[in-house]
Amino acid sequence: MLKFFILLMLPVVTLAGFGGFASFLMMGLNPGKTLSATWSPDGTYRARVMEVFGTTQGCGVGTSYVVFVERRWGFIKTGEVEPFCFVGLPSQLSVEWNGSTALSVACTGCDPETAYAYDQNWGRLHFRFDLQRQ
């Protein structure tokens, strides 16, 4: 009886294992195009400027640009957040690390009506936004 149960469950367990492995590999994929990326001085965080197609959390238009921040421990991604989103040109955006836990985002000539800024910190990471820069 045990042998029959093992033979019956073997294909199910095998498919579940392959599905879990495939989803683990696809966890780091984002539906967008990375235009630039910069690591924090201690290598814990990576900030990327991405062009995304479709709606994002603050910008509900077809194409917009987001600042996407990931927290990593070695090769393992342990978290992610999108602190800034805007409609415009990627050349308007400047992303700069001020220490290991402070990220400054400046947008030259950004329209505050078409921009979204995350209004709180993300754990130890602090965000600073300058949308009025000309």
Solvent accessible surface area in square Angstrom, and as a share of the most:
residue,aa,sasa,rsa
1,M,197,0.88
2,L,127,0.63
3,K,159,0.67
4,F,130,0.54
5,F,113,0.47
6,I,94,0.47
7,L,119,0.59
8,L,104,0.52
9,M,67,0.30
10,L,102,0.51
11,P,77,0.48
12,V,85,0.49
13,V,91,0.52
14,T,61,0.35
15,L,131,0.65
16,A,68,0.53
17,G,45,0.44
18,F,138,0.57
19,G,41,0.40
20,G,42,0.40
21,F,123,0.51
22,A,47,0.36
23,S,67,0.43
24,F,120,0.50
25,L,111,0.55
26,M,123,0.55
27,M,112,0.50
28,G,35,0.34
29,L,127,0.63
30,N,42,0.21
31,P,120,0.75
32,G,27,0.26
33,K,113,0.48
34,T,59,0.34
35,L,68,0.34
36,S,61,0.39
37,A,56,0.43
38,T,48,0.28
39,W,121,0.42
40,S,4,0.03
41,P,95,0.60
42,D,76,0.39
43,G,37,0.36
44,T,37,0.21
45,Y,5,0.02
46,R,51,0.18
47,A,2,0.01
48,R,23,0.08
49,V,11,0.07
50,M,4,0.02
51,E,29,0.13
52,V,15,0.09
53,F,127,0.53
54,G,32,0.31
55,T,108,0.63
56,T,28,0.16
57,Q,111,0.49
58,G,37,0.36
59,C,5,0.03
60,G,60,0.58
61,V,66,0.38
62,G,52,0.50
63,T,59,0.34
64,S,0,0.00
65,Y,26,0.10
66,V,1,0.01
67,V,0,0.00
68,F,9,0.04
69,V,0,0.00
70,E,1,0.00
71,R,76,0.28
72,R,49,0.18
73,W,185,0.65
74,G,68,0.65
75,F,201,0.84
76,I,86,0.44
77,K,34,0.14
78,T,69,0.40
79,G,19,0.18
80,E,84,0.38
81,V,18,0.10
82,E,49,0.22
83,P,0,0.00
84,F,0,0.00
85,C,1,0.01
86,F,1,0.00
87,V,56,0.32
88,G,31,0.29
89,L,115,0.57
90,P,49,0.31
91,S,103,0.66
92,Q,40,0.18
93,L,21,0.11
94,S,40,0.26
95,V,32,0.18
96,E,104,0.47
97,W,31,0.11
98,N,78,0.40
99,G,41,0.40
100,S,39,0.25
101,T,39,0.23
102,A,31,0.24
103,L,1,0.00
104,S,12,0.08
105,V,1,0.01
106,A,12,0.09
107,C,0,0.00
108,T,51,0.29
109,G,41,0.39
110,C,10,0.06
111,D,70,0.36
112,P,74,0.46
113,E,156,0.70
114,T,55,0.32
115,A,21,0.16
116,Y,67,0.26
117,A,35,0.27
118,Y,42,0.16
119,D,134,0.69
120,Q,110,0.49
121,N,74,0.38
122,W,39,0.14
123,G,68,0.65
124,R,150,0.55
125,L,0,0.00
126,H,87,0.39
127,F,27,0.11
128,R,145,0.53
129,F,52,0.22
130,D,42,0.22
131,L,35,0.17
132,Q,127,0.57
133,R,104,0.38
134,Q,170,0.75
